[in-house]
Amino acid sequence: MRAEALSIAARDVQNAGGVVLDATTLAGFHEIDVEQGVIRVDAGVSLEAIMRTIGPLGWFVHVTPGTRQVTVGGALAADVHGKSHHVD
């Protein structure tokens, strides 16, 4: 899946003859539940777009990579996460 194509892996897939899907047109916001802190968006939505939308509502994304231009689909594909998913 290709969204912002910021990772080296995206270029490697193309160079190896793999299939890359452009998800940038899949950039819709479907639901924001301010009470529960849940947002439902398409794979092509960037973290920057999410932060600009939820920031004024008093929310911020729980885990952020080094760039805001990464898309939700790209973050999932690259297994972007923080350490908050570990439970002692």
CYANA upper distance limits for C-alpha pairs under 8 A (distance plus 0.5 A):
  1 MET  CA     19 VAL  CA      8.48
  1 MET  CA     20 VAL  CA      5.58
  1 MET  CA     21 LEU  CA      4.77
  1 MET  CA     22 ASP  CA      6.47
  1 MET  CA     23 ALA  CA      6.99
  1 MET  CA     73 GLY  CA      8.03
  1 MET  CA     74 GLY  CA      7.88
  1 MET  CA     77 ALA  CA      8.41
  2 ARG  CA     10 ALA  CA      7.36
  2 ARG  CA     20 VAL  CA      6.20
  2 ARG  CA     21 LEU  CA      5.54
  2 ARG  CA     22 ASP  CA      4.84
  2 ARG  CA     23 ALA  CA      6.20
  2 ARG  CA     24 THR  CA      8.02
  2 ARG  CA     74 GLY  CA      7.85
  3 ALA  CA     21 LEU  CA      8.41
  3 ALA  CA     22 ASP  CA      6.05
  3 ALA  CA     23 ALA  CA      5.42
  3 ALA  CA     24 THR  CA      5.53
  3 ALA  CA     44 GLY  CA      6.34
  3 ALA  CA     70 VAL  CA      8.32
  3 ALA  CA     71 THR  CA      6.82
  3 ALA  CA     73 GLY  CA      7.75
  3 ALA  CA     74 GLY  CA      6.90
  4 GLU  CA     24 THR  CA      7.66
  4 GLU  CA     69 GLN  CA      7.47
  4 GLU  CA     70 VAL  CA      6.90
  4 GLU  CA     71 THR  CA      7.28
  4 GLU  CA     74 GLY  CA      8.27
  5 ALA  CA     10 ALA  CA      6.33
  5 ALA  CA     11 ARG  CA      8.00
  6 LEU  CA     10 ALA  CA      7.94
  6 LEU  CA     70 VAL  CA      7.74
  7 SER  CA     11 ARG  CA      7.77
  8 ILE  CA     12 ASP  CA      6.84
  9 ALA  CA     13 VAL  CA      6.72
 10 ALA  CA     14 GLN  CA      7.09
 10 ALA  CA     20 VAL  CA      8.16
 11 ARG  CA     15 ASN  CA      6.67
 12 ASP  CA     16 ALA  CA      6.55
 13 VAL  CA     17 GLY  CA      6.98
 13 VAL  CA     18 GLY  CA      5.50
 13 VAL  CA     19 VAL  CA      7.57
 13 VAL  CA     20 VAL  CA      7.69
 14 GLN  CA     18 GLY  CA      5.86
 14 GLN  CA     19 VAL  CA      7.23
 14 GLN  CA     20 VAL  CA      7.18
 23 ALA  CA     27 ALA  CA      8.29
 23 ALA  CA     43 ALA  CA      7.02
 23 ALA  CA     44 GLY  CA      5.49
 23 ALA  CA     73 GLY  CA      8.34
 24 THR  CA     43 ALA  CA      8.36
 24 THR  CA     44 GLY  CA      5.04
 24 THR  CA     45 VAL  CA      7.81
 25 THR  CA     44 GLY  CA      6.91
 26 LEU  CA     42 ASP  CA      5.94
 26 LEU  CA     43 ALA  CA      6.52
 26 LEU  CA     44 GLY  CA      5.25
 26 LEU  CA     45 VAL  CA      7.53
 27 ALA  CA     41 VAL  CA      7.63
 27 ALA  CA     42 ASP  CA      5.73
 27 ALA  CA     43 ALA  CA      7.11
 27 ALA  CA     44 GLY  CA      5.04
 27 ALA  CA     45 VAL  CA      4.93
 27 ALA  CA     46 SER  CA      8.39
 28 GLY  CA     41 VAL  CA      6.20
 28 GLY  CA     42 ASP  CA      5.79
 28 GLY  CA     44 GLY  CA      8.25
 28 GLY  CA     45 VAL  CA      7.21
 29 PHE  CA     39 ILE  CA      8.44
 29 PHE  CA     40 ARG  CA      6.87
 29 PHE  CA     41 VAL  CA      5.00
 29 PHE  CA     42 ASP  CA      7.11
 29 PHE  CA     45 VAL  CA      8.31
 30 HIS  CA     39 ILE  CA      8.22
 30 HIS  CA     40 ARG  CA      5.92
 30 HIS  CA     41 VAL  CA      6.01
 30 HIS  CA     42 ASP  CA      8.29
 31 GLU  CA     38 VAL  CA      8.50
 31 GLU  CA     39 ILE  CA      6.10
 31 GLU  CA     40 ARG  CA      5.52
 31 GLU  CA     41 VAL  CA      7.63
 32 ILE  CA     37 GLY  CA      8.09
 32 ILE  CA     38 VAL  CA      6.53
 32 ILE  CA     39 ILE  CA      4.94
 32 ILE  CA     40 ARG  CA      6.99
 33 ASP  CA     37 GLY  CA      6.20
 33 ASP  CA     38 VAL  CA      5.65
 33 ASP  CA     39 ILE  CA      6.66
 34 VAL  CA     38 VAL  CA      7.30
 34 VAL  CA     57 LEU  CA      7.91
 37 GLY  CA     59 TRP  CA      7.93
 41 VAL  CA     45 VAL  CA      7.13
 42 ASP  CA     72 VAL  CA      7.96
 42 ASP  CA     73 GLY  CA      8.30
 43 ALA  CA     71 THR  CA      7.05
 43 ALA  CA     72 VAL  CA      5.55
 43 ALA  CA     73 GLY  CA      4.66
 43 ALA  CA     74 GLY  CA      8.05
 44 GLY  CA     71 THR  CA      5.95
 44 GLY  CA     72 VAL  CA      6.80
 44 GLY  CA     73 GLY  CA      6.63
 45 VAL  CA     49 ALA  CA      7.03
 45 VAL  CA     50 ILE  CA      7.72
 45 VAL  CA     71 THR  CA      5.78
 45 VAL  CA     72 VAL  CA      6.41
 45 VAL  CA     73 GLY  CA      8.35
 46 SER  CA     50 ILE  CA      6.97
 46 SER  CA     68 ARG  CA      7.34
 46 SER  CA     69 GLN  CA      6.03
 46 SER  CA     70 VAL  CA      5.96
 46 SER  CA     71 THR  CA      4.44
 46 SER  CA     72 VAL  CA      6.61
 47 LEU  CA     51 MET  CA      6.53
 47 LEU  CA     61 VAL  CA      8.47
 47 LEU  CA     68 ARG  CA      5.64
 47 LEU  CA     69 GLN  CA      6.70
 47 LEU  CA     70 VAL  CA      6.55
 47 LEU  CA     71 THR  CA      6.38
 47 LEU  CA     72 VAL  CA      7.25
 48 GLU  CA     52 ARG  CA      6.60
 48 GLU  CA     68 ARG  CA      5.26
 48 GLU  CA     69 GLN  CA      6.49
 48 GLU  CA     70 VAL  CA      8.43
 49 ALA  CA     53 THR  CA      6.70
 50 ILE  CA     54 ILE  CA      6.54
 50 ILE  CA     61 VAL  CA      8.41
 51 MET  CA     55 GLY  CA      5.87
 51 MET  CA     59 TRP  CA      8.47
 51 MET  CA     60 PHE  CA      6.67
 51 MET  CA     61 VAL  CA      7.33
 52 ARG  CA     56 PRO  CA      7.78
 53 THR  CA     57 LEU  CA      8.01
 54 ILE  CA     58 GLY  CA      7.10
 54 ILE  CA     59 TRP  CA      5.78
 54 ILE  CA     60 PHE  CA      6.96
 55 GLY  CA     59 TRP  CA      5.59
 55 GLY  CA     60 PHE  CA      6.29
 63 VAL  CA     81 HIS  CA      6.61
 63 VAL  CA     82 GLY  CA      6.08
 64 THR  CA     68 ARG  CA      7.99
 64 THR  CA     81 HIS  CA      8.25
 64 THR  CA     82 GLY  CA      8.25
 65 PRO  CA     70 VAL  CA      8.41
 65 PRO  CA     80 VAL  CA      7.51
 65 PRO  CA     81 HIS  CA      8.40
 70 VAL  CA     74 GLY  CA      6.68
 70 VAL  CA     75 ALA  CA      6.94
 71 THR  CA     75 ALA  CA      6.53
 72 VAL  CA     76 LEU  CA      6.72
 73 GLY  CA     77 ALA  CA      6.56
 74 GLY  CA     78 ALA  CA      6.50
 75 ALA  CA     79 ASP  CA      6.41
 75 ALA  CA     80 VAL  CA      5.46
 76 LEU  CA     80 VAL  CA      6.74
 81 HIS  CA     85 HIS  CA      8.35
